[in-house]
Every structure is written in C-alpha cells, then in structure tokens.
C-alpha cells in the first residue's frame, strides 16, 4: 500500500466511516484509523481538525481535511496529492 500519512477519525458503528475505510483499502492507500470511542483524545482531535462533530474526519498529509467525504471526494484528493494515478 502507498504510504500516504492519512489519518481517519471515526467510529466502528458509522456507515460513512466504513465507506471511507473501504475506499482507501480498495485503492490500496494506507491510512491510520483513530477510533473516537476507544482512543484517548481522538474525538477531541477530530473536532480540533474540522471544527465540528461530524465523522469521519480525514486528515491528509498536506494538512487538508474532509468531513464525511464520498468515495469520489477521497479519490479526487488522492489524485491531487499524487498518491494514486489521475
């Protein structure tokens, strides 16, 4: 998997979070999963990044973030970063 320094903040019960993780896995892009319910400080960090309580929050290597991104949003950002081919 491509090393991309991507952090995904979410919860196991969250459908949008599952979709985001599935998208990264399907595209072969590594990410670090932060479970906001079990990891100390993860929920606060997600709010700190996005300014809101919606999940997932995806933080990219360039400092940009997406909240509740669609698969298309994620693919577009990965192409912009050069992590996957355009």
PyMOL Python script that loads the backbone (N, CA, C, O; Angstrom):
from pymol import cmd

cmd.read_pdbstr("""\
ATOM      1  N   UNK A   1       0.835  -1.193   0.000  1.00  0.00           N
ATOM      2  CA  UNK A   1       0.000   0.000   0.000  1.00  0.00           C
ATOM      3  C   UNK A   1       0.877   1.252   0.000  1.00  0.00           C
ATOM      4  O   UNK A   1       1.953   1.275   0.596  1.00  0.00           O
ATOM      5  N   UNK A   2       0.406   2.262  -0.662  1.00  0.00           N
ATOM      6  CA  UNK A   2       1.138   3.515  -0.708  1.00  0.00           C
ATOM      7  C   UNK A   2       1.188   4.132   0.683  1.00  0.00           C
ATOM      8  O   UNK A   2       0.195   4.118   1.410  1.00  0.00           O
ATOM      9  N   UNK A   3       2.347   4.675   1.051  1.00  0.00           N
ATOM     10  CA  UNK A   3       2.473   5.356   2.334  1.00  0.00           C
ATOM     11  C   UNK A   3       2.029   6.797   2.129  1.00  0.00           C
ATOM     12  O   UNK A   3       2.676   7.556   1.408  1.00  0.00           O
ATOM     13  N   UNK A   4       0.935   7.168   2.759  1.00  0.00           N
ATOM     14  CA  UNK A   4       0.342   8.455   2.435  1.00  0.00           C
ATOM     15  C   UNK A   4       0.134   9.385   3.619  1.00  0.00           C
ATOM     16  O   UNK A   4      -0.312  10.518   3.437  1.00  0.00           O
ATOM     17  N   UNK A   5       0.452   8.923   4.848  1.00  0.00           N
ATOM     18  CA  UNK A   5       0.270   9.760   6.032  1.00  0.00           C
ATOM     19  C   UNK A   5      -1.133  10.342   6.109  1.00  0.00           C
ATOM     20  O   UNK A   5      -1.304  11.557   6.201  1.00  0.00           O
ATOM     21  N   UNK A   6      -2.117   9.487   6.072  1.00  0.00           N
ATOM     22  CA  UNK A   6      -3.520   9.886   6.155  1.00  0.00           C
ATOM     23  C   UNK A   6      -4.084   9.373   7.465  1.00  0.00           C
ATOM     24  O   UNK A   6      -3.899   8.209   7.824  1.00  0.00           O
ATOM     25  N   UNK A   7      -4.776  10.258   8.179  1.00  0.00           N
ATOM     26  CA  UNK A   7      -5.428   9.895   9.429  1.00  0.00           C
ATOM     27  C   UNK A   7      -6.929   9.957   9.225  1.00  0.00           C
ATOM     28  O   UNK A   7      -7.451  10.934   8.689  1.00  0.00           O
ATOM     29  N   UNK A   8      -7.627   8.901   9.659  1.00  0.00           N
ATOM     30  CA  UNK A   8      -9.082   8.851   9.560  1.00  0.00           C
ATOM     31  C   UNK A   8      -9.636   8.713  10.976  1.00  0.00           C
ATOM     32  O   UNK A   8      -9.324   7.761  11.692  1.00  0.00           O
ATOM     33  N   UNK A   9     -10.459   9.675  11.361  1.00  0.00           N
ATOM     34  CA  UNK A   9     -11.084   9.695  12.681  1.00  0.00           C
ATOM     35  C   UNK A   9     -12.545   9.309  12.526  1.00  0.00           C
ATOM     36  O   UNK A   9     -13.273   9.915  11.740  1.00  0.00           O
ATOM     37  N   UNK A  10     -12.979   8.293  13.280  1.00  0.00           N
ATOM     38  CA  UNK A  10     -14.365   7.861  13.157  1.00  0.00           C
ATOM     39  C   UNK A  10     -14.712   6.835  14.207  1.00  0.00           C
ATOM     40  O   UNK A  10     -14.012   6.685  15.209  1.00  0.00           O
ATOM     41  N   UNK A  11     -15.809   6.127  13.965  1.00  0.00           N
ATOM     42  CA  UNK A  11     -16.299   5.109  14.895  1.00  0.00           C
ATOM     43  C   UNK A  11     -16.736   3.889  14.095  1.00  0.00           C
ATOM     44  O   UNK A  11     -17.158   4.005  12.944  1.00  0.00           O
ATOM     45  N   UNK A  12     -16.631   2.718  14.718  1.00  0.00           N
ATOM     46  CA  UNK A  12     -16.948   1.468  14.026  1.00  0.00           C
ATOM     47  C   UNK A  12     -18.409   1.377  13.597  1.00  0.00           C
ATOM     48  O   UNK A  12     -18.718   0.704  12.614  1.00  0.00           O
ATOM     49  N   UNK A  13     -19.321   2.045  14.321  1.00  0.00           N
ATOM     50  CA  UNK A  13     -20.751   1.984  14.006  1.00  0.00           C
ATOM     51  C   UNK A  13     -21.150   2.932  12.872  1.00  0.00           C
ATOM     52  O   UNK A  13     -22.288   2.895  12.404  1.00  0.00           O
ATOM     53  N   UNK A  14     -20.232   3.767  12.438  1.00  0.00           N
ATOM     54  CA  UNK A  14     -20.522   4.840  11.481  1.00  0.00           C
ATOM     55  C   UNK A  14     -20.415   4.338  10.035  1.00  0.00           C
ATOM     56  O   UNK A  14     -19.343   3.932   9.587  1.00  0.00           O
ATOM     57  N   UNK A  15     -21.538   4.372   9.319  1.00  0.00           N
ATOM     58  CA  UNK A  15     -21.554   3.915   7.930  1.00  0.00           C
ATOM     59  C   UNK A  15     -20.647   4.718   7.022  1.00  0.00           C
ATOM     60  O   UNK A  15     -19.974   4.149   6.163  1.00  0.00           O
ATOM     61  N   UNK A  16     -20.617   6.045   7.197  1.00  0.00           N
ATOM     62  CA  UNK A  16     -19.739   6.879   6.371  1.00  0.00           C
ATOM     63  C   UNK A  16     -18.271   6.568   6.645  1.00  0.00           C
ATOM     64  O   UNK A  16     -17.435   6.643   5.745  1.00  0.00           O
ATOM     65  N   UNK A  17     -17.963   6.220   7.891  1.00  0.00           N
ATOM     66  CA  UNK A  17     -16.591   5.857   8.252  1.00  0.00           C
ATOM     67  C   UNK A  17     -16.188   4.556   7.569  1.00  0.00           C
ATOM     68  O   UNK A  17     -15.082   4.432   7.042  1.00  0.00           O
ATOM     69  N   UNK A  18     -17.099   3.594   7.585  1.00  0.00           N
ATOM     70  CA  UNK A  18     -16.841   2.310   6.921  1.00  0.00           C
ATOM     71  C   UNK A  18     -16.614   2.532   5.435  1.00  0.00           C
ATOM     72  O   UNK A  18     -15.708   1.938   4.852  1.00  0.00           O
ATOM     73  N   UNK A  19     -17.422   3.378   4.820  1.00  0.00           N
ATOM     74  CA  UNK A  19     -17.261   3.669   3.396  1.00  0.00           C
ATOM     75  C   UNK A  19     -15.893   4.296   3.112  1.00  0.00           C
ATOM     76  O   UNK A  19     -15.230   3.943   2.136  1.00  0.00           O
ATOM     77  N   UNK A  20     -15.481   5.228   3.972  1.00  0.00           N
ATOM     78  CA  UNK A  20     -14.180   5.871   3.785  1.00  0.00           C
ATOM     79  C   UNK A  20     -13.050   4.843   3.894  1.00  0.00           C
ATOM     80  O   UNK A  20     -12.151   4.813   3.054  1.00  0.00           O
ATOM     81  N   UNK A  21     -13.099   4.006   4.928  1.00  0.00           N
ATOM     82  CA  UNK A  21     -12.063   2.976   5.090  1.00  0.00           C
ATOM     83  C   UNK A  21     -12.058   2.022   3.902  1.00  0.00           C
ATOM     84  O   UNK A  21     -10.995   1.661   3.398  1.00  0.00           O
ATOM     85  N   UNK A  22     -13.239   1.614   3.455  1.00  0.00           N
ATOM     86  CA  UNK A  22     -13.335   0.716   2.294  1.00  0.00           C
ATOM     87  C   UNK A  22     -12.727   1.356   1.047  1.00  0.00           C
ATOM     88  O   UNK A  22     -12.082   0.678   0.248  1.00  0.00           O
ATOM     89  N   UNK A  23     -12.936   2.665   0.883  1.00  0.00           N
ATOM     90  CA  UNK A  23     -12.391   3.368  -0.279  1.00  0.00           C
ATOM     91  C   UNK A  23     -10.871   3.350  -0.248  1.00  0.00           C
ATOM     92  O   UNK A  23     -10.240   3.031  -1.256  1.00  0.00           O
ATOM     93  N   UNK A  24     -10.273   3.684   0.886  1.00  0.00           N
ATOM     94  CA  UNK A  24      -8.809   3.648   0.983  1.00  0.00           C
ATOM     95  C   UNK A  24      -8.279   2.242   0.738  1.00  0.00           C
ATOM     96  O   UNK A  24      -7.288   2.069   0.028  1.00  0.00           O
ATOM     97  N   UNK A  25      -8.928   1.242   1.315  1.00  0.00           N
ATOM     98  CA  UNK A  25      -8.482  -0.143   1.129  1.00  0.00           C
ATOM     99  C   UNK A  25      -8.604  -0.572  -0.328  1.00  0.00           C
ATOM    100  O   UNK A  25      -7.703  -1.218  -0.863  1.00  0.00           O
ATOM    101  N   UNK A  26      -9.713  -0.215  -0.973  1.00  0.00           N
ATOM    102  CA  UNK A  26      -9.921  -0.581  -2.380  1.00  0.00           C
ATOM    103  C   UNK A  26      -8.862   0.052  -3.272  1.00  0.00           C
ATOM    104  O   UNK A  26      -8.426  -0.554  -4.251  1.00  0.00           O
ATOM    105  N   UNK A  27      -8.448   1.274  -2.933  1.00  0.00           N
ATOM    106  CA  UNK A  27      -7.459   1.990  -3.731  1.00  0.00           C
ATOM    107  C   UNK A  27      -6.027   1.624  -3.340  1.00  0.00           C
ATOM    108  O   UNK A  27      -5.073   2.076  -3.974  1.00  0.00           O
ATOM    109  N   UNK A  28      -5.879   0.806  -2.296  1.00  0.00           N
ATOM    110  CA  UNK A  28      -4.544   0.385  -1.869  1.00  0.00           C
ATOM    111  C   UNK A  28      -3.751   1.489  -1.206  1.00  0.00           C
ATOM    112  O   UNK A  28      -2.527   1.538  -1.324  1.00  0.00           O
ATOM    113  N   UNK A  29      -4.447   2.385  -0.502  1.00  0.00           N
ATOM    114  CA  UNK A  29      -3.794   3.516   0.153  1.00  0.00           C
ATOM    115  C   UNK A  29      -3.846   3.317   1.669  1.00  0.00           C
ATOM    116  O   UNK A  29      -4.917   3.176   2.260  1.00  0.00           O
ATOM    117  N   UNK A  30      -2.669   3.311   2.274  1.00  0.00           N
ATOM    118  CA  UNK A  30      -2.572   3.111   3.718  1.00  0.00           C
ATOM    119  C   UNK A  30      -3.092   4.328   4.458  1.00  0.00           C
ATOM    120  O   UNK A  30      -2.962   5.460   3.991  1.00  0.00           O
ATOM    121  N   UNK A  31      -3.687   4.080   5.624  1.00  0.00           N
ATOM    122  CA  UNK A  31      -4.178   5.164   6.476  1.00  0.00           C
ATOM    123  C   UNK A  31      -4.107   4.699   7.915  1.00  0.00           C
ATOM    124  O   UNK A  31      -4.013   3.504   8.194  1.00  0.00           O
ATOM    125  N   UNK A  32      -4.153   5.658   8.828  1.00  0.00           N
ATOM    126  CA  UNK A  32      -4.180   5.342  10.244  1.00  0.00           C
ATOM    127  C   UNK A  32      -5.587   5.595  10.759  1.00  0.00           C
ATOM    128  O   UNK A  32      -6.115   6.701  10.638  1.00  0.00           O
ATOM    129  N   UNK A  33      -6.190   4.562  11.336  1.00  0.00           N
ATOM    130  CA  UNK A  33      -7.552   4.637  11.853  1.00  0.00           C
ATOM    131  C   UNK A  33      -7.503   5.086  13.309  1.00  0.00           C
ATOM    132  O   UNK A  33      -6.777   4.513  14.121  1.00  0.00           O
ATOM    133  N   UNK A  34      -8.282   6.116  13.631  1.00  0.00           N
ATOM    134  CA  UNK A  34      -8.405   6.600  15.001  1.00  0.00           C
ATOM    135  C   UNK A  34      -9.858   6.434  15.431  1.00  0.00           C
ATOM    136  O   UNK A  34     -10.734   7.167  14.971  1.00  0.00           O
ATOM    137  N   UNK A  35     -10.110   5.475  16.307  1.00  0.00           N
ATOM    138  CA  UNK A  35     -11.469   5.231  16.791  1.00  0.00           C
ATOM    139  C   UNK A  35     -11.773   6.242  17.883  1.00  0.00           C
ATOM    140  O   UNK A  35     -11.158   6.217  18.949  1.00  0.00           O
ATOM    141  N   UNK A  36     -12.726   7.136  17.617  1.00  0.00           N
ATOM    142  CA  UNK A  36     -13.011   8.218  18.561  1.00  0.00           C
ATOM    143  C   UNK A  36     -13.640   7.713  19.858  1.00  0.00           C
ATOM    144  O   UNK A  36     -13.684   8.442  20.849  1.00  0.00           O
ATOM    145  N   UNK A  37     -14.121   6.486  19.859  1.00  0.00           N
ATOM    146  CA  UNK A  37     -14.745   5.939  21.062  1.00  0.00           C
ATOM    147  C   UNK A  37     -13.764   5.200  21.968  1.00  0.00           C
ATOM    148  O   UNK A  37     -14.030   5.031  23.159  1.00  0.00           O
ATOM    149  N   UNK A  38     -12.638   4.760  21.418  1.00  0.00           N
ATOM    150  CA  UNK A  38     -11.711   3.961  22.220  1.00  0.00           C
ATOM    151  C   UNK A  38     -10.314   4.567  22.353  1.00  0.00           C
ATOM    152  O   UNK A  38      -9.554   4.165  23.233  1.00  0.00           O
ATOM    153  N   UNK A  39      -9.968   5.513  21.506  1.00  0.00           N
ATOM    154  CA  UNK A  39      -8.625   6.095  21.548  1.00  0.00           C
ATOM    155  C   UNK A  39      -8.658   7.422  22.307  1.00  0.00           C
ATOM    156  O   UNK A  39      -9.379   8.346  21.931  1.00  0.00           O
ATOM    157  N   UNK A  40      -7.875   7.502  23.367  1.00  0.00           N
ATOM    158  CA  UNK A  40      -7.842   8.725  24.174  1.00  0.00           C
ATOM    159  C   UNK A  40      -7.483   9.928  23.314  1.00  0.00           C
ATOM    160  O   UNK A  40      -6.473   9.926  22.611  1.00  0.00           O
ATOM    161  N   UNK A  41      -8.321  10.952  23.381  1.00  0.00           N
ATOM    162  CA  UNK A  41      -8.048  12.198  22.680  1.00  0.00           C
ATOM    163  C   UNK A  41      -8.470  12.239  21.233  1.00  0.00           C
ATOM    164  O   UNK A  41      -8.452  13.309  20.625  1.00  0.00           O
ATOM    165  N   UNK A  42      -8.855  11.104  20.652  1.00  0.00           N
ATOM    166  CA  UNK A  42      -9.169  11.076  19.221  1.00  0.00           C
ATOM    167  C   UNK A  42     -10.405  11.909  18.884  1.00  0.00           C
ATOM    168  O   UNK A  42     -10.421  12.614  17.875  1.00  0.00           O
ATOM    169  N   UNK A  43     -11.423  11.832  19.711  1.00  0.00           N
ATOM    170  CA  UNK A  43     -12.640  12.614  19.443  1.00  0.00           C
ATOM    171  C   UNK A  43     -12.338  14.106  19.498  1.00  0.00           C
ATOM    172  O   UNK A  43     -12.800  14.866  18.647  1.00  0.00           O
ATOM    173  N   UNK A  44     -11.563  14.526  20.493  1.00  0.00           N
ATOM    174  CA  UNK A  44     -11.193  15.935  20.604  1.00  0.00           C
ATOM    175  C   UNK A  44     -10.342  16.375  19.414  1.00  0.00           C
ATOM    176  O   UNK A  44     -10.510  17.482  18.902  1.00  0.00           O
ATOM    177  N   UNK A  45      -9.444  15.521  18.984  1.00  0.00           N
ATOM    178  CA  UNK A  45      -8.578  15.846  17.846  1.00  0.00           C
ATOM    179  C   UNK A  45      -9.419  15.995  16.580  1.00  0.00           C
ATOM    180  O   UNK A  45      -9.163  16.897  15.781  1.00  0.00           O
ATOM    181  N   UNK A  46     -10.408  15.138  16.380  1.00  0.00           N
ATOM    182  CA  UNK A  46     -11.263  15.229  15.197  1.00  0.00           C
ATOM    183  C   UNK A  46     -12.001  16.560  15.171  1.00  0.00           C
ATOM    184  O   UNK A  46     -12.100  17.196  14.121  1.00  0.00           O
ATOM    185  N   UNK A  47     -12.517  16.981  16.316  1.00  0.00           N
ATOM    186  CA  UNK A  47     -13.219  18.270  16.398  1.00  0.00           C
ATOM    187  C   UNK A  47     -12.233  19.418  16.189  1.00  0.00           C
ATOM    188  O   UNK A  47     -12.559  20.415  15.544  1.00  0.00           O
ATOM    189  N   UNK A  48     -11.028  19.271  16.738  1.00  0.00           N
ATOM    190  CA  UNK A  48      -9.989  20.289  16.589  1.00  0.00           C
ATOM    191  C   UNK A  48      -9.644  20.485  15.101  1.00  0.00           C
ATOM    192  O   UNK A  48      -9.449  21.612  14.647  1.00  0.00           O
ATOM    193  N   UNK A  49      -9.573  19.396  14.364  1.00  0.00           N
ATOM    194  CA  UNK A  49      -9.238  19.458  12.935  1.00  0.00           C
ATOM    195  C   UNK A  49     -10.363  20.115  12.150  1.00  0.00           C
ATOM    196  O   UNK A  49     -10.130  21.031  11.361  1.00  0.00           O
ATOM    197  N   UNK A  50     -11.591  19.638  12.375  1.00  0.00           N
ATOM    198  CA  UNK A  50     -12.696  20.026  11.494  1.00  0.00           C
ATOM    199  C   UNK A  50     -13.570  21.155  12.017  1.00  0.00           C
ATOM    200  O   UNK A  50     -14.263  21.813  11.241  1.00  0.00           O
ATOM    201  N   UNK A  51     -13.546  21.385  13.331  1.00  0.00           N
ATOM    202  CA  UNK A  51     -14.409  22.394  13.909  1.00  0.00           C
ATOM    203  C   UNK A  51     -15.852  21.940  14.067  1.00  0.00           C
ATOM    204  O   UNK A  51     -16.734  22.747  14.359  1.00  0.00           O
ATOM    205  N   UNK A  52     -16.092  20.647  13.872  1.00  0.00           N
ATOM    206  CA  UNK A  52     -17.451  20.113  14.008  1.00  0.00           C
ATOM    207  C   UNK A  52     -17.402  18.679  14.527  1.00  0.00           C
ATOM    208  O   UNK A  52     -16.328  18.085  14.629  1.00  0.00           O
ATOM    209  N   UNK A  53     -18.558  18.134  14.850  1.00  0.00           N
ATOM    210  CA  UNK A  53     -18.612  16.803  15.446  1.00  0.00           C
ATOM    211  C   UNK A  53     -19.021  15.714  14.452  1.00  0.00           C
ATOM    212  O   UNK A  53     -19.319  14.591  14.860  1.00  0.00           O
ATOM    213  N   UNK A  54     -19.038  16.025  13.178  1.00  0.00           N
ATOM    214  CA  UNK A  54     -19.388  15.020  12.169  1.00  0.00           C
ATOM    215  C   UNK A  54     -18.178  14.135  11.879  1.00  0.00           C
ATOM    216  O   UNK A  54     -17.037  14.595  11.899  1.00  0.00           O
ATOM    217  N   UNK A  55     -18.448  12.853  11.609  1.00  0.00           N
ATOM    218  CA  UNK A  55     -17.385  11.915  11.254  1.00  0.00           C
ATOM    219  C   UNK A  55     -17.779  11.167   9.994  1.00  0.00           C
ATOM    220  O   UNK A  55     -18.966  11.085   9.680  1.00  0.00           O
ATOM    221  N   UNK A  56     -16.837  10.630   9.279  1.00  0.00           N
ATOM    222  CA  UNK A  56     -15.406  10.645   9.565  1.00  0.00           C
ATOM    223  C   UNK A  56     -14.770  11.994   9.228  1.00  0.00           C
ATOM    224  O   UNK A  56     -15.280  12.773   8.423  1.00  0.00           O
ATOM    225  N   UNK A  57     -13.637  12.229   9.880  1.00  0.00           N
ATOM    226  CA  UNK A  57     -12.756  13.331   9.523  1.00  0.00           C
ATOM    227  C   UNK A  57     -11.504  12.688   8.944  1.00  0.00           C
ATOM    228  O   UNK A  57     -10.858  11.868   9.598  1.00  0.00           O
ATOM    229  N   UNK A  58     -11.169  13.060   7.724  1.00  0.00           N
ATOM    230  CA  UNK A  58      -9.986  12.528   7.052  1.00  0.00           C
ATOM    231  C   UNK A  58      -8.968  13.657   6.950  1.00  0.00           C
ATOM    232  O   UNK A  58      -9.234  14.693   6.340  1.00  0.00           O
ATOM    233  N   UNK A  59      -7.800  13.448   7.554  1.00  0.00           N
ATOM    234  CA  UNK A  59      -6.727  14.437   7.541  1.00  0.00           C
ATOM    235  C   UNK A  59      -5.629  13.938   6.608  1.00  0.00           C
ATOM    236  O   UNK A  59      -5.112  12.833   6.772  1.00  0.00           O
ATOM    237  N   UNK A  60      -5.281  14.768   5.629  1.00  0.00           N
ATOM    238  CA  UNK A  60      -4.290  14.390   4.615  1.00  0.00           C
ATOM    239  C   UNK A  60      -2.915  14.960   4.939  1.00  0.00           C
ATOM    240  O   UNK A  60      -2.777  15.839   5.790  1.00  0.00           O
ATOM    241  N   UNK A  61      -1.900  14.446   4.249  1.00  0.00           N
ATOM    242  CA  UNK A  61      -0.513  14.821   4.502  1.00  0.00           C
ATOM    243  C   UNK A  61      -0.240  16.299   4.262  1.00  0.00           C
ATOM    244  O   UNK A  61       0.702  16.847   4.834  1.00  0.00           O
ATOM    245  N   UNK A  62      -1.048  16.960   3.423  1.00  0.00           N
ATOM    246  CA  UNK A  62      -0.841  18.380   3.141  1.00  0.00           C
ATOM    247  C   UNK A  62      -1.563  19.286   4.128  1.00  0.00           C
ATOM    248  O   UNK A  62      -1.550  20.507   3.974  1.00  0.00           O
ATOM    249  N   UNK A  63      -2.201  18.690   5.154  1.00  0.00           N
ATOM    250  CA  UNK A  63      -2.910  19.471   6.156  1.00  0.00           C
ATOM    251  C   UNK A  63      -4.372  19.699   5.826  1.00  0.00           C
ATOM    252  O   UNK A  63      -5.126  20.182   6.671  1.00  0.00           O
ATOM    253  N   UNK A  64      -4.786  19.361   4.613  1.00  0.00           N
ATOM    254  CA  UNK A  64      -6.192  19.492   4.227  1.00  0.00           C
ATOM    255  C   UNK A  64      -6.990  18.387   4.913  1.00  0.00           C
ATOM    256  O   UNK A  64      -6.442  17.354   5.299  1.00  0.00           O
ATOM    257  N   UNK A  65      -8.297  18.623   5.058  1.00  0.00           N
ATOM    258  CA  UNK A  65      -9.149  17.604   5.647  1.00  0.00           C
ATOM    259  C   UNK A  65     -10.489  17.583   4.934  1.00  0.00           C
ATOM    260  O   UNK A  65     -10.886  18.545   4.277  1.00  0.00           O
ATOM    261  N   UNK A  66     -11.172  16.461   5.082  1.00  0.00           N
ATOM    262  CA  UNK A  66     -12.531  16.296   4.567  1.00  0.00           C
ATOM    263  C   UNK A  66     -13.390  15.732   5.688  1.00  0.00           C
ATOM    264  O   UNK A  66     -12.927  14.931   6.500  1.00  0.00           O
ATOM    265  N   UNK A  67     -14.651  16.161   5.723  1.00  0.00           N
ATOM    266  CA  UNK A  67     -15.610  15.655   6.692  1.00  0.00           C
ATOM    267  C   UNK A  67     -16.711  14.940   5.919  1.00  0.00           C
ATOM    268  O   UNK A  67     -17.287  15.494   4.983  1.00  0.00           O
ATOM    269  N   UNK A  68     -16.996  13.709   6.317  1.00  0.00           N
ATOM    270  CA  UNK A  68     -17.999  12.881   5.642  1.00  0.00           C
ATOM    271  C   UNK A  68     -17.772  12.843   4.119  1.00  0.00           C
ATOM    272  O   UNK A  68     -18.713  13.051   3.353  1.00  0.00           O
ATOM    273  N   UNK A  69     -16.539  12.581   3.680  1.00  0.00           N
ATOM    274  CA  UNK A  69     -16.294  12.599   2.239  1.00  0.00           C
ATOM    275  C   UNK A  69     -16.909  11.392   1.537  1.00  0.00           C
ATOM    276  O   UNK A  69     -16.996  10.301   2.100  1.00  0.00           O
ATOM    277  N   UNK A  70     -17.329  11.612   0.303  1.00  0.00           N
ATOM    278  CA  UNK A  70     -17.769  10.495  -0.536  1.00  0.00           C
ATOM    279  C   UNK A  70     -16.532   9.788  -1.073  1.00  0.00           C
ATOM    280  O   UNK A  70     -15.420  10.303  -0.964  1.00  0.00           O
ATOM    281  N   UNK A  71     -16.727   8.615  -1.650  1.00  0.00           N
ATOM    282  CA  UNK A  71     -15.615   7.899  -2.283  1.00  0.00           C
ATOM    283  C   UNK A  71     -14.998   8.774  -3.377  1.00  0.00           C
ATOM    284  O   UNK A  71     -13.778   8.789  -3.542  1.00  0.00           O
ATOM    285  N   UNK A  72     -15.827   9.495  -4.118  1.00  0.00           N
ATOM    286  CA  UNK A  72     -15.346  10.372  -5.189  1.00  0.00           C
ATOM    287  C   UNK A  72     -14.488  11.499  -4.611  1.00  0.00           C
ATOM    288  O   UNK A  72     -13.455  11.847  -5.182  1.00  0.00           O
ATOM    289  N   UNK A  73     -14.916  12.073  -3.475  1.00  0.00           N
ATOM    290  CA  UNK A  73     -14.133  13.129  -2.820  1.00  0.00           C
ATOM    291  C   UNK A  73     -12.751  12.610  -2.435  1.00  0.00           C
ATOM    292  O   UNK A  73     -11.739  13.271  -2.665  1.00  0.00           O
ATOM    293  N   UNK A  74     -12.726  11.417  -1.843  1.00  0.00           N
ATOM    294  CA  UNK A  74     -11.458  10.829  -1.405  1.00  0.00           C
ATOM    295  C   UNK A  74     -10.557  10.571  -2.609  1.00  0.00           C
ATOM    296  O   UNK A  74      -9.380  10.932  -2.593  1.00  0.00           O
ATOM    297  N   UNK A  75     -11.103   9.949  -3.649  1.00  0.00           N
ATOM    298  CA  UNK A  75     -10.308   9.665  -4.846  1.00  0.00           C
ATOM    299  C   UNK A  75      -9.749  10.947  -5.445  1.00  0.00           C
ATOM    300  O   UNK A  75      -8.587  10.984  -5.852  1.00  0.00           O
ATOM    301  N   UNK A  76     -10.554  11.989  -5.502  1.00  0.00           N
ATOM    302  CA  UNK A  76     -10.098  13.257  -6.065  1.00  0.00           C
ATOM    303  C   UNK A  76      -8.926  13.835  -5.286  1.00  0.00           C
ATOM    304  O   UNK A  76      -7.961  14.318  -5.877  1.00  0.00           O
ATOM    305  N   UNK A  77      -9.009  13.786  -3.960  1.00  0.00           N
ATOM    306  CA  UNK A  77      -7.935  14.317  -3.131  1.00  0.00           C
ATOM    307  C   UNK A  77      -6.672  13.481  -3.277  1.00  0.00           C
ATOM    308  O   UNK A  77      -5.572  14.031  -3.337  1.00  0.00           O
ATOM    309  N   UNK A  78      -6.815  12.160  -3.335  1.00  0.00           N
ATOM    310  CA  UNK A  78      -5.647  11.290  -3.507  1.00  0.00           C
ATOM    311  C   UNK A  78      -4.972  11.537  -4.847  1.00  0.00           C
ATOM    312  O   UNK A  78      -3.746  11.489  -4.937  1.00  0.00           O
ATOM    313  N   UNK A  79      -5.747  11.799  -5.881  1.00  0.00           N
ATOM    314  CA  UNK A  79      -5.181  12.143  -7.190  1.00  0.00           C
ATOM    315  C   UNK A  79      -4.458  13.474  -7.119  1.00  0.00           C
ATOM    316  O   UNK A  79      -3.365  13.621  -7.666  1.00  0.00           O
ATOM    317  N   UNK A  80      -5.064  14.445  -6.448  1.00  0.00           N
ATOM    318  CA  UNK A  80      -4.449  15.770  -6.290  1.00  0.00           C
ATOM    319  C   UNK A  80      -3.105  15.657  -5.586  1.00  0.00           C
ATOM    320  O   UNK A  80      -2.156  16.353  -5.948  1.00  0.00           O
ATOM    321  N   UNK A  81      -3.014  14.781  -4.574  1.00  0.00           N
ATOM    322  CA  UNK A  81      -1.777  14.588  -3.824  1.00  0.00           C
ATOM    323  C   UNK A  81      -0.769  13.714  -4.568  1.00  0.00           C
ATOM    324  O   UNK A  81       0.390  13.622  -4.166  1.00  0.00           O
ATOM    325  N   UNK A  82      -1.210  13.071  -5.656  1.00  0.00           N
ATOM    326  CA  UNK A  82      -0.312  12.183  -6.402  1.00  0.00           C
ATOM    327  C   UNK A  82      -0.139  10.828  -5.744  1.00  0.00           C
ATOM    328  O   UNK A  82       0.795  10.094  -6.068  1.00  0.00           O
ATOM    329  N   UNK A  83      -1.033  10.487  -4.821  1.00  0.00           N
ATOM    330  CA  UNK A  83      -0.939   9.199  -4.134  1.00  0.00           C
ATOM    331  C   UNK A  83      -1.431   8.088  -5.040  1.00  0.00           C
ATOM    332  O   UNK A  83      -0.909   6.973  -5.006  1.00  0.00           O
ATOM    333  N   UNK A  84      -2.446   8.393  -5.859  1.00  0.00           N
ATOM    334  CA  UNK A  84      -2.909   7.441  -6.878  1.00  0.00           C
ATOM    335  C   UNK A  84      -2.864   8.148  -8.230  1.00  0.00           C
ATOM    336  O   UNK A  84      -2.847   9.377  -8.297  1.00  0.00           O
ATOM    337  N   UNK A  85      -2.845   7.370  -9.291  1.00  0.00           N
ATOM    338  CA  UNK A  85      -2.769   7.932 -10.641  1.00  0.00           C
ATOM    339  C   UNK A  85      -4.059   8.662 -10.985  1.00  0.00           C
ATOM    340  O   UNK A  85      -5.157   8.229 -10.637  1.00  0.00           O
ATOM    341  N   UNK A  86      -3.893   9.768 -11.670  1.00  0.00           N
ATOM    342  CA  UNK A  86      -5.062  10.567 -12.094  1.00  0.00           C
ATOM    343  C   UNK A  86      -5.752   9.909 -13.259  1.00  0.00           C
ATOM    344  O   UNK A  86      -6.753  10.427 -13.756  1.00  0.00           O
TER     345      UNK A  86
END
""", "prot")
cmd.dss("prot")
cmd.show_as("cartoon", "prot")
cmd.util.cbc("prot")
cmd.orient("prot")
